Amino acid sequence: MEKFKSITSKVLPVPIKDIDTDMIIPAQFLTSISREGYGENLFRRLRDQAPEFPINLPEYKEAGILIADSNFGCGSSREHAVWAILDAGFKVVISKSFADIFYSNSAKNGLVLVTLPEKTVNDFLLEAKNKELVLTIDLEKQHVQSGQQTYSFNYDPFRKHCILNGLDDIDYILSAKNEIADFHKKQQHTVSTLNTNN
């Protein structure tokens, strides 16, 4: 997993409520167990149905932040939805709320999800629709910067540590291998002492 600390980028607006994982990456494209290659079909159905859908527009080509309405990532628990967003070059998704399983899958893959109040998201969506919004997301400080305005957001401390250091769950366990080995030795010593005393 790549380390992530902050990003300053233009924002891609998707002003739709209840964007489910099938809208993010339709089921017919779930053809690989690799995490790569899904980005080209991110929002494929929406892109094909509406040429003016923002991800089709050249103005948003370099966007690394995606902003949507509420309940983003609902529906099936497919992890491929997270892979598709990351593979398309997005590092952060901002929304009013996220589905629980999608939130968990995102944290484990290094996709930063930022929850902000309804009015703030609505204002950002409007600015982004006018192709004028550039934000800075700082995970370490847990701040969103828009011009001179700063917005704070909450983030799970454990997941924050993992993303800042580029650690997935297995990497995190391996990073504590010395402490685990020491604990194991102490346990063996305790068991050995108890057996000797008996």
Protein Blocks (a to p, Z undefined) as FASTA:
>chain_A
ZZdfbdcdddddddbehiafklmmgfklmmbfbfghklmmgoklmmmmmmklmklpmklm
mpcbdcddehihiajfbfklmmmmmmnopabdcdfbdcfklmmmmmmnopacddddfklm
mmmmmmmmnopaccdddfklopacehjbccdddddfklmmmmmnopafklmmmmmmmmmm
mmmmmmmmmmmmmmmmZZ
